[in-house]
Amino acid sequence: MATVDTAPADPHAPLTPPRSCTPPVQRPPTAAVPGQPGSADATGQAPSATLIGSVQRAMRLLETVAAHEHGAPAKQLARETGLALPTTYHLLRTLVHEGYLRREKGLFFLGDAAERLSSSGAQQKRRGAVADTLAHWRESIGAPVYYAMYRDGEIEVVCVSESRETPAVEEWADFRETGHAHAIGQCLLSQLDEDARRDHLARYPVTSLTPYTVRDNHALLRRLARMPRMEPVVERQEYALGTVCAAIPITIGTTAASVALSLPAHQSDRLLPAAQRLQAEIGRHLGSLARSISI
């Protein structure tokens, strides 16, 4: 069951902006305008002169194989694509060799490489949905918003939404190694069990980043143990001087995640109200976040 957790208002550090999770702009391929067969592309050549026929035929084969859930033989694929049988055999062998198709008992199916392309597209779509949600929260709250996960023993800031008016915190010290000093890291560590916390600190022990950073591993473990659920985890200038931060814990199944925001220290009076507003927004959108947790 998905739950939104939170931790105590202890000093926490800002979050570092990794890469944006906004998907790249997709540009459609150049195509001739109907009724204008001689239309030229940006190079001055007719589009037909810039297309590679073998690639077109291979893509047609892939699409045709994908339409047959239970596989199809080469002769059927040749007939449905309108390709000559020798050409079909040549392309099929190449696609099998590259992993885009696999052959079983004379039938052809999509291979692992094609499946990876499909899952990558689905992942990009989920990532884009998360980016849109974070951008909406950034605009409505007036602060940069971060989405992070604890995955494979590492703190990973998956997505950051910032703008010229609301810049994200600069990652001046490796974010993965300084989880003890920023709100996202403390928020994620608070969702782990004692053994997992100690394992993380054995690999990334507490180090002093600012005069406000927690003193040592034992002090951090005591703080994490005291953190109540359902409250924002707050950090003030522990990661970077001049910045305060709050993180909202999100536990979905066994996955620890967090959505956070940061503000300049002179706006620290806005931190808790902004965090409470963010927490309310997360509650309303938790379903979509849960579906996107695997990005």
Secondary structure, DSSP 8 states (H G I E B T S, - for coil): --EE-----------------------------TT-TT---TTSS-HHHH--HHHHHHHHHHHHHHT-TT-B-HHHHHHHHT--HHHHHHHHHHHHHTTSEEEETTEEEE-HHHHHHHHHHHHHHHHHHHHHHHHHHHHHHTS-EEEEEEETTEEEEEEEE--SSS------S-TGGGTTTSHHHHHHHHTS-HHHHHHHHHHS----SSTTS--SHHHHHHHHHH--TTS-EEEESSSSTTEEEEEEEEEETTEEEEEEEEEEGGGGGGHHHHHHHHHHHHHHHHHHHHHTTT-
